[in-house]
């Protein structure tokens, strides 16, 4: 929001719901598996999203306001970074 990290967002990806969703936590070097929302950095990681289900549909739900949906093409053996504006 306004170029800053958006903490406390709930995230979901529709391509592979059986894989874990990991959020940033208090330690900037570790993913916190106990988190259920983005931490202070506003970062979420969906590891193991299958290429066969590309494009991935990603939904971010802020603590207030409407959910935002975006898509991302998943490439084989690559890391995909997606940034999204929240209104």
Biopython code that builds the backbone (N, CA, C, O; Angstrom):
import numpy as np
from Bio.PDB.StructureBuilder import StructureBuilder

atoms = [
    (1, "UNK", "N", (0.840, -1.160, 0.000)),
    (1, "UNK", "CA", (0.000, 0.000, 0.000)),
    (1, "UNK", "C", (0.893, 1.233, 0.000)),
    (1, "UNK", "O", (1.718, 1.418, 0.895)),
    (2, "UNK", "N", (0.721, 2.057, -0.997)),
    (2, "UNK", "CA", (1.563, 3.228, -1.184)),
    (2, "UNK", "C", (3.035, 2.854, -1.284)),
    (2, "UNK", "O", (3.901, 3.600, -0.826)),
    (3, "UNK", "N", (3.320, 1.693, -1.886)),
    (3, "UNK", "CA", (4.692, 1.253, -2.062)),
    (3, "UNK", "C", (5.288, 0.545, -0.862)),
    (3, "UNK", "O", (6.449, 0.139, -0.912)),
    (4, "UNK", "N", (4.537, 0.383, 0.210)),
    (4, "UNK", "CA", (5.044, -0.260, 1.419)),
    (4, "UNK", "C", (4.556, -1.708, 1.486)),
    (4, "UNK", "O", (3.607, -2.086, 0.798)),
    (5, "UNK", "N", (5.205, -2.502, 2.312)),
    (5, "UNK", "CA", (4.780, -3.888, 2.519)),
    (5, "UNK", "C", (3.392, -3.914, 3.137)),
    (5, "UNK", "O", (3.046, -3.066, 3.959)),
    (6, "UNK", "N", (2.607, -4.897, 2.732)),
    (6, "UNK", "CA", (1.236, -5.023, 3.237)),
    (6, "UNK", "C", (1.163, -6.216, 4.177)),
    (6, "UNK", "O", (1.018, -7.354, 3.730)),
    (7, "UNK", "N", (1.260, -5.964, 5.458)),
    (7, "UNK", "CA", (1.204, -7.026, 6.456)),
    (7, "UNK", "C", (-0.235, -7.466, 6.707)),
    (7, "UNK", "O", (-1.179, -6.744, 6.388)),
    (8, "UNK", "N", (-0.391, -8.651, 7.278)),
    (8, "UNK", "CA", (-1.669, -9.223, 7.726)),
    (8, "UNK", "C", (-2.594, -9.632, 6.591)),
    (8, "UNK", "O", (-3.810, -9.663, 6.774)),
    (9, "UNK", "N", (-2.039, -9.950, 5.410)),
    (9, "UNK", "CA", (-2.858, -10.442, 4.307)),
    (9, "UNK", "C", (-2.963, -11.954, 4.351)),
    (9, "UNK", "O", (-2.015, -12.641, 4.733)),
    (10, "UNK", "N", (-4.117, -12.470, 3.960)),
    (10, "UNK", "CA", (-4.301, -13.901, 3.789)),
    (10, "UNK", "C", (-4.165, -14.173, 2.300)),
    (10, "UNK", "O", (-4.737, -13.450, 1.485)),
    (11, "UNK", "N", (-3.415, -15.205, 1.936)),
    (11, "UNK", "CA", (-3.159, -15.491, 0.527)),
    (11, "UNK", "C", (-3.587, -16.900, 0.170)),
    (11, "UNK", "O", (-3.575, -17.799, 1.012)),
    (12, "UNK", "N", (-3.966, -17.084, -1.084)),
    (12, "UNK", "CA", (-4.343, -18.406, -1.576)),
    (12, "UNK", "C", (-3.959, -18.512, -3.033)),
    (12, "UNK", "O", (-3.966, -17.521, -3.762)),
    (13, "UNK", "N", (-3.625, -19.720, -3.455)),
    (13, "UNK", "CA", (-3.344, -19.984, -4.858)),
    (13, "UNK", "C", (-4.236, -21.143, -5.280)),
    (13, "UNK", "O", (-4.336, -22.139, -4.564)),
    (14, "UNK", "N", (-4.881, -21.025, -6.425)),
    (14, "UNK", "CA", (-5.856, -22.037, -6.810)),
    (14, "UNK", "C", (-5.253, -23.251, -7.489)),
    (14, "UNK", "O", (-5.942, -24.258, -7.654)),
    (15, "UNK", "N", (-3.992, -23.192, -7.890)),
    (15, "UNK", "CA", (-3.459, -24.294, -8.681)),
    (15, "UNK", "C", (-3.111, -25.541, -7.881)),
    (15, "UNK", "O", (-3.226, -26.645, -8.413)),
    (16, "UNK", "N", (-2.699, -25.417, -6.647)),
    (16, "UNK", "CA", (-2.297, -26.593, -5.876)),
    (16, "UNK", "C", (-2.548, -26.384, -4.384)),
    (16, "UNK", "O", (-1.615, -26.088, -3.638)),
    (17, "UNK", "N", (-3.781, -26.531, -3.947)),
    (17, "UNK", "CA", (-4.107, -26.249, -2.552)),
    (17, "UNK", "C", (-3.501, -27.238, -1.554)),
    (17, "UNK", "O", (-3.521, -26.974, -0.352)),
    (18, "UNK", "N", (-2.958, -28.380, -2.024)),
    (18, "UNK", "CA", (-2.366, -29.358, -1.111)),
    (18, "UNK", "C", (-0.956, -28.985, -0.662)),
    (18, "UNK", "O", (-0.439, -29.554, 0.300)),
    (19, "UNK", "N", (-0.340, -28.040, -1.348)),
    (19, "UNK", "CA", (0.995, -27.589, -0.955)),
    (19, "UNK", "C", (0.857, -26.533, 0.135)),
    (19, "UNK", "O", (-0.148, -25.822, 0.186)),
    (20, "UNK", "N", (1.863, -26.423, 1.010)),
    (20, "UNK", "CA", (1.759, -25.436, 2.094)),
    (20, "UNK", "C", (1.875, -24.002, 1.576)),
    (20, "UNK", "O", (2.495, -23.750, 0.543)),
    (21, "UNK", "N", (1.281, -23.091, 2.294)),
    (21, "UNK", "CA", (1.460, -21.665, 2.049)),
    (21, "UNK", "C", (2.318, -21.147, 3.189)),
    (21, "UNK", "O", (1.979, -21.334, 4.358)),
    (22, "UNK", "N", (3.423, -20.501, 2.859)),
    (22, "UNK", "CA", (4.344, -20.006, 3.877)),
    (22, "UNK", "C", (4.371, -18.486, 3.862)),
    (22, "UNK", "O", (4.384, -17.858, 2.803)),
    (23, "UNK", "N", (4.380, -17.911, 5.053)),
    (23, "UNK", "CA", (4.376, -16.454, 5.201)),
    (23, "UNK", "C", (5.643, -15.997, 5.913)),
    (23, "UNK", "O", (6.250, -16.750, 6.675)),
    (24, "UNK", "N", (6.036, -14.735, 5.650)),
    (24, "UNK", "CA", (7.162, -14.169, 6.382)),
    (24, "UNK", "C", (6.765, -13.995, 7.839)),
    (24, "UNK", "O", (5.598, -13.766, 8.156)),
    (25, "UNK", "N", (7.743, -14.107, 8.712)),
    (25, "UNK", "CA", (7.473, -13.950, 10.139)),
    (25, "UNK", "C", (8.345, -12.874, 10.747)),
    (25, "UNK", "O", (8.794, -11.956, 10.060)),
    (26, "UNK", "N", (8.578, -12.992, 12.026)),
    (26, "UNK", "CA", (9.373, -11.990, 12.742)),
    (26, "UNK", "C", (10.847, -12.064, 12.360)),
    (26, "UNK", "O", (11.544, -11.051, 12.411)),
    (27, "UNK", "N", (11.337, -13.255, 11.976)),
    (27, "UNK", "CA", (12.732, -13.431, 11.580)),
    (27, "UNK", "C", (12.834, -13.300, 10.064)),
    (27, "UNK", "O", (12.230, -14.105, 9.355)),
    (28, "UNK", "N", (13.569, -12.323, 9.534)),
    (28, "UNK", "CA", (13.635, -12.113, 8.088)),
    (28, "UNK", "C", (14.347, -13.233, 7.324)),
    (28, "UNK", "O", (14.296, -13.272, 6.095)),
    (29, "UNK", "N", (15.015, -14.149, 8.048)),
    (29, "UNK", "CA", (15.736, -15.238, 7.398)),
    (29, "UNK", "C", (14.966, -16.562, 7.392)),
    (29, "UNK", "O", (15.431, -17.535, 6.799)),
    (30, "UNK", "N", (13.812, -16.615, 8.031)),
    (30, "UNK", "CA", (13.064, -17.867, 8.136)),
    (30, "UNK", "C", (11.615, -17.697, 7.708)),
    (30, "UNK", "O", (10.992, -16.669, 7.977)),
    (31, "UNK", "N", (11.080, -18.721, 7.033)),
    (31, "UNK", "CA", (9.648, -18.763, 6.740)),
    (31, "UNK", "C", (8.980, -19.368, 7.959)),
    (31, "UNK", "O", (9.449, -20.377, 8.485)),
    (32, "UNK", "N", (7.902, -18.773, 8.410)),
    (32, "UNK", "CA", (7.239, -19.220, 9.631)),
    (32, "UNK", "C", (6.038, -20.097, 9.279)),
    (32, "UNK", "O", (5.021, -19.579, 8.819)),
    (33, "UNK", "N", (6.134, -21.431, 9.488)),
    (33, "UNK", "CA", (5.032, -22.319, 9.123)),
    (33, "UNK", "C", (3.806, -22.173, 10.014)),
    (33, "UNK", "O", (2.750, -22.725, 9.704)),
    (34, "UNK", "N", (3.930, -21.433, 11.120)),
    (34, "UNK", "CA", (2.778, -21.258, 12.004)),
    (34, "UNK", "C", (1.955, -20.015, 11.641)),
    (34, "UNK", "O", (0.843, -19.843, 12.139)),
    (35, "UNK", "N", (2.500, -19.150, 10.776)),
    (35, "UNK", "CA", (1.790, -17.935, 10.380)),
    (35, "UNK", "C", (0.579, -18.271, 9.501)),
    (35, "UNK", "O", (0.618, -19.222, 8.720)),
    (36, "UNK", "N", (-0.472, -17.501, 9.631)),
    (36, "UNK", "CA", (-1.652, -17.670, 8.787)),
    (36, "UNK", "C", (-1.921, -16.417, 7.948)),
    (36, "UNK", "O", (-2.887, -16.371, 7.186)),
    (37, "UNK", "N", (-1.069, -15.410, 8.092)),
    (37, "UNK", "CA", (-1.163, -14.158, 7.332)),
    (37, "UNK", "C", (0.248, -13.651, 7.071)),
    (37, "UNK", "O", (1.203, -14.074, 7.722)),
    (38, "UNK", "N", (0.369, -12.735, 6.107)),
    (38, "UNK", "CA", (1.685, -12.151, 5.862)),
    (38, "UNK", "C", (2.167, -11.414, 7.099)),
    (38, "UNK", "O", (1.381, -10.846, 7.857)),
    (39, "UNK", "N", (3.467, -11.438, 7.278)),
    (39, "UNK", "CA", (4.083, -10.746, 8.403)),
    (39, "UNK", "C", (4.447, -9.325, 8.041)),
    (39, "UNK", "O", (3.841, -8.736, 7.146)),
    (40, "UNK", "N", (5.438, -8.763, 8.729)),
    (40, "UNK", "CA", (5.782, -7.352, 8.529)),
    (40, "UNK", "C", (6.304, -7.025, 7.131)),
    (40, "UNK", "O", (6.249, -5.868, 6.713)),
    (41, "UNK", "N", (6.805, -8.016, 6.403)),
    (41, "UNK", "CA", (7.327, -7.766, 5.057)),
    (41, "UNK", "C", (6.276, -7.959, 3.971)),
    (41, "UNK", "O", (6.503, -7.594, 2.818)),
    (42, "UNK", "N", (5.133, -8.528, 4.328)),
    (42, "UNK", "CA", (4.065, -8.718, 3.350)),
    (42, "UNK", "C", (4.396, -9.733, 2.272)),
    (42, "UNK", "O", (3.994, -9.567, 1.120)),
    (43, "UNK", "N", (5.131, -10.795, 2.634)),
    (43, "UNK", "CA", (5.581, -11.775, 1.640)),
    (43, "UNK", "C", (4.933, -13.132, 1.890)),
    (43, "UNK", "O", (4.814, -13.584, 3.029)),
    (44, "UNK", "N", (4.520, -13.768, 0.803)),
    (44, "UNK", "CA", (3.971, -15.124, 0.870)),
    (44, "UNK", "C", (4.689, -15.986, -0.161)),
    (44, "UNK", "O", (5.070, -15.502, -1.228)),
    (45, "UNK", "N", (4.876, -17.279, 0.165)),
    (45, "UNK", "CA", (5.554, -18.216, -0.738)),
    (45, "UNK", "C", (4.671, -19.437, -0.905)),
    (45, "UNK", "O", (4.228, -20.035, 0.076)),
    (46, "UNK", "N", (4.418, -19.804, -2.153)),
    (46, "UNK", "CA", (3.685, -21.019, -2.487)),
    (46, "UNK", "C", (4.683, -22.010, -3.088)),
    (46, "UNK", "O", (4.840, -22.029, -4.309)),
    (47, "UNK", "N", (5.367, -22.835, -2.283)),
    (47, "UNK", "CA", (6.354, -23.752, -2.841)),
    (47, "UNK", "C", (5.687, -24.921, -3.565)),
    (47, "UNK", "O", (4.616, -25.378, -3.167)),
    (48, "UNK", "N", (6.315, -25.390, -4.606)),
    (48, "UNK", "CA", (5.853, -26.594, -5.277)),
    (48, "UNK", "C", (4.626, -26.445, -6.141)),
    (48, "UNK", "O", (3.932, -27.434, -6.380)),
    (49, "UNK", "N", (4.327, -25.255, -6.619)),
    (49, "UNK", "CA", (3.181, -25.076, -7.512)),
    (49, "UNK", "C", (3.500, -25.760, -8.838)),
    (49, "UNK", "O", (4.563, -25.532, -9.416)),
    (50, "UNK", "N", (2.597, -26.585, -9.314)),
    (50, "UNK", "CA", (2.836, -27.374, -10.522)),
    (50, "UNK", "C", (2.778, -26.524, -11.790)),
    (50, "UNK", "O", (1.912, -25.661, -11.935)),
    (51, "UNK", "N", (3.717, -26.784, -12.707)),
    (51, "UNK", "CA", (3.754, -26.068, -13.980)),
    (51, "UNK", "C", (2.554, -26.449, -14.844)),
    (51, "UNK", "O", (2.094, -25.647, -15.657)),
    (52, "UNK", "N", (2.056, -27.646, -14.675)),
    (52, "UNK", "CA", (0.957, -28.110, -15.518)),
    (52, "UNK", "C", (-0.341, -27.372, -15.230)),
    (52, "UNK", "O", (-1.285, -27.445, -16.016)),
    (53, "UNK", "N", (-0.392, -26.678, -14.130)),
    (53, "UNK", "CA", (-1.609, -25.955, -13.762)),
    (53, "UNK", "C", (-1.478, -24.449, -13.974)),
    (53, "UNK", "O", (-2.257, -23.670, -13.423)),
    (54, "UNK", "N", (-0.502, -24.045, -14.763)),
    (54, "UNK", "CA", (-0.268, -22.628, -15.027)),
    (54, "UNK", "C", (-1.328, -22.094, -16.000)),
    (54, "UNK", "O", (-1.730, -22.844, -16.890)),
    (55, "UNK", "N", (-1.793, -20.875, -15.889)),
    (55, "UNK", "CA", (-1.346, -19.871, -14.934)),
    (55, "UNK", "C", (-1.992, -20.072, -13.560)),
    (55, "UNK", "O", (-3.116, -20.561, -13.439)),
    (56, "UNK", "N", (-1.248, -19.680, -12.548)),
    (56, "UNK", "CA", (-1.741, -19.757, -11.182)),
    (56, "UNK", "C", (-2.631, -18.550, -10.906)),
    (56, "UNK", "O", (-2.306, -17.432, -11.304)),
    (57, "UNK", "N", (-3.736, -18.772, -10.237)),
    (57, "UNK", "CA", (-4.611, -17.682, -9.816)),
    (57, "UNK", "C", (-4.326, -17.436, -8.341)),
    (57, "UNK", "O", (-4.482, -18.332, -7.511)),
    (58, "UNK", "N", (-3.907, -16.218, -8.023)),
    (58, "UNK", "CA", (-3.505, -15.859, -6.666)),
    (58, "UNK", "C", (-4.486, -14.840, -6.118)),
    (58, "UNK", "O", (-4.782, -13.837, -6.768)),
    (59, "UNK", "N", (-4.988, -15.103, -4.917)),
    (59, "UNK", "CA", (-5.915, -14.181, -4.261)),
    (59, "UNK", "C", (-5.296, -13.683, -2.965)),
    (59, "UNK", "O", (-4.863, -14.476, -2.129)),
    (60, "UNK", "N", (-5.257, -12.372, -2.805)),
    (60, "UNK", "CA", (-4.769, -11.747, -1.578)),
    (60, "UNK", "C", (-5.947, -11.068, -0.895)),
    (60, "UNK", "O", (-6.672, -10.288, -1.513)),
    (61, "UNK", "N", (-6.129, -11.371, 0.379)),
    (61, "UNK", "CA", (-7.234, -10.791, 1.132)),
    (61, "UNK", "C", (-6.667, -9.938, 2.262)),
    (61, "UNK", "O", (-6.161, -10.477, 3.246)),
    (62, "UNK", "N", (-6.744, -8.608, 2.135)),
    (62, "UNK", "CA", (-6.231, -7.737, 3.204)),
    (62, "UNK", "C", (-7.165, -7.762, 4.417)),
    (62, "UNK", "O", (-8.317, -8.179, 4.298)),
    (63, "UNK", "N", (-6.677, -7.318, 5.587)),
    (63, "UNK", "CA", (-7.507, -7.314, 6.785)),
    (63, "UNK", "C", (-8.746, -6.423, 6.632)),
    (63, "UNK", "O", (-9.781, -6.677, 7.249)),
    (64, "UNK", "N", (-8.632, -5.385, 5.813)),
    (64, "UNK", "CA", (-9.794, -4.549, 5.506)),
    (64, "UNK", "C", (-9.812, -4.317, 4.006)),
    (64, "UNK", "O", (-8.757, -4.268, 3.374)),
    (65, "UNK", "N", (-10.964, -4.178, 3.445)),
    (65, "UNK", "CA", (-11.061, -3.952, 2.007)),
    (65, "UNK", "C", (-11.336, -5.241, 1.250)),
    (65, "UNK", "O", (-11.482, -6.312, 1.840)),
    (66, "UNK", "N", (-11.402, -5.115, -0.057)),
    (66, "UNK", "CA", (-11.763, -6.243, -0.910)),
    (66, "UNK", "C", (-10.546, -7.087, -1.279)),
    (66, "UNK", "O", (-9.419, -6.593, -1.324)),
    (67, "UNK", "N", (-10.797, -8.371, -1.542)),
    (67, "UNK", "CA", (-9.753, -9.274, -2.009)),
    (67, "UNK", "C", (-9.305, -8.859, -3.406)),
    (67, "UNK", "O", (-10.090, -8.313, -4.181)),
    (68, "UNK", "N", (-8.040, -9.120, -3.721)),
    (68, "UNK", "CA", (-7.461, -8.806, -5.020)),
    (68, "UNK", "C", (-6.979, -10.115, -5.634)),
    (68, "UNK", "O", (-6.289, -10.899, -4.981)),
    (69, "UNK", "N", (-7.348, -10.346, -6.894)),
    (69, "UNK", "CA", (-6.934, -11.563, -7.591)),
    (69, "UNK", "C", (-6.045, -11.203, -8.765)),
    (69, "UNK", "O", (-6.310, -10.242, -9.487)),
    (70, "UNK", "N", (-4.980, -11.988, -8.952)),
    (70, "UNK", "CA", (-4.068, -11.814, -10.066)),
    (70, "UNK", "C", (-3.648, -13.187, -10.572)),
    (70, "UNK", "O", (-3.887, -14.188, -9.897)),
    (71, "UNK", "N", (-3.032, -13.252, -11.736)),
    (71, "UNK", "CA", (-2.543, -14.523, -12.261)),
    (71, "UNK", "C", (-1.042, -14.446, -12.491)),
    (71, "UNK", "O", (-0.483, -13.362, -12.659)),
    (72, "UNK", "N", (-0.395, -15.607, -12.498)),
    (72, "UNK", "CA", (1.036, -15.677, -12.758)),
    (72, "UNK", "C", (1.331, -16.929, -13.569)),
    (72, "UNK", "O", (0.835, -18.011, -13.253)),
    (73, "UNK", "N", (2.134, -16.784, -14.607)),
    (73, "UNK", "CA", (2.571, -17.928, -15.392)),
    (73, "UNK", "C", (3.692, -18.626, -14.634)),
    (73, "UNK", "O", (4.659, -17.989, -14.216)),
    (74, "UNK", "N", (3.558, -19.933, -14.458)),
    (74, "UNK", "CA", (4.552, -20.711, -13.731)),
    (74, "UNK", "C", (5.472, -21.393, -14.737)),
    (74, "UNK", "O", (5.009, -22.155, -15.586)),
    (75, "UNK", "N", (6.756, -21.125, -14.645)),
    (75, "UNK", "CA", (7.747, -21.716, -15.540)),
    (75, "UNK", "C", (8.414, -22.905, -14.860)),
    (75, "UNK", "O", (8.591, -22.908, -13.642)),
    (76, "UNK", "N", (8.780, -23.903, -15.637)),
    (76, "UNK", "CA", (9.446, -25.089, -15.118)),
    (76, "UNK", "C", (10.824, -24.737, -14.562)),
    (76, "UNK", "O", (11.601, -24.040, -15.214)),
    (77, "UNK", "N", (11.124, -25.222, -13.354)),
    (77, "UNK", "CA", (12.417, -25.033, -12.699)),
    (77, "UNK", "C", (12.778, -23.557, -12.525)),
    (77, "UNK", "O", (13.941, -23.183, -12.679)),
    (78, "UNK", "N", (11.809, -22.731, -12.212)),
    (78, "UNK", "CA", (12.060, -21.303, -12.037)),
    (78, "UNK", "C", (11.329, -20.783, -10.800)),
    (78, "UNK", "O", (10.403, -21.417, -10.293)),
    (79, "UNK", "N", (11.753, -19.646, -10.341)),
    (79, "UNK", "CA", (11.065, -18.956, -9.257)),
    (79, "UNK", "C", (10.313, -17.793, -9.878)),
    (79, "UNK", "O", (10.890, -16.996, -10.618)),
    (80, "UNK", "N", (9.027, -17.697, -9.577)),
    (80, "UNK", "CA", (8.200, -16.635, -10.132)),
    (80, "UNK", "C", (7.897, -15.619, -9.039)),
    (80, "UNK", "O", (7.376, -15.975, -7.982)),
    (81, "UNK", "N", (8.219, -14.368, -9.289)),
    (81, "UNK", "CA", (7.925, -13.297, -8.351)),
    (81, "UNK", "C", (6.719, -12.520, -8.871)),
    (81, "UNK", "O", (6.645, -12.188, -10.054)),
    (82, "UNK", "N", (5.782, -12.238, -7.981)),
    (82, "UNK", "CA", (4.587, -11.486, -8.364)),
    (82, "UNK", "C", (4.404, -10.371, -7.342)),
    (82, "UNK", "O", (4.429, -10.614, -6.136)),
    (83, "UNK", "N", (4.223, -9.165, -7.823)),
    (83, "UNK", "CA", (3.865, -8.053, -6.942)),
    (83, "UNK", "C", (2.465, -7.614, -7.313)),
    (83, "UNK", "O", (2.093, -7.618, -8.487)),
    (84, "UNK", "N", (1.700, -7.241, -6.326)),
    (84, "UNK", "CA", (0.300, -6.865, -6.542)),
    (84, "UNK", "C", (-0.013, -5.616, -5.747)),
    (84, "UNK", "O", (0.404, -5.474, -4.597)),
    (85, "UNK", "N", (-0.750, -4.711, -6.369)),
    (85, "UNK", "CA", (-1.216, -3.522, -5.659)),
    (85, "UNK", "C", (-2.517, -3.837, -4.937)),
    (85, "UNK", "O", (-3.435, -4.424, -5.510)),
    (86, "UNK", "N", (-2.582, -3.446, -3.698)),
    (86, "UNK", "CA", (-3.813, -3.582, -2.909)),
    (86, "UNK", "C", (-4.419, -2.190, -2.785)),
    (86, "UNK", "O", (-3.720, -1.226, -2.471)),
    (87, "UNK", "N", (-5.691, -2.092, -3.026)),
    (87, "UNK", "CA", (-6.361, -0.795, -2.966)),
    (87, "UNK", "C", (-6.782, -0.460, -1.568)),
    (87, "UNK", "O", (-7.362, 0.600, -1.335)),
]
sb = StructureBuilder()
sb.init_structure("model")
sb.init_model(0)
sb.init_chain("A")
sb.init_seg("    ")
for serial, (resi, resn, name, xyz) in enumerate(atoms, 1):
    if name == "N":
        sb.init_residue(resn, " ", resi, " ")
    sb.init_atom(name, np.array(xyz, "f"), 0.0, 1.0, " ", f" {name:<3s}", serial, name[0])
structure = sb.get_structure()
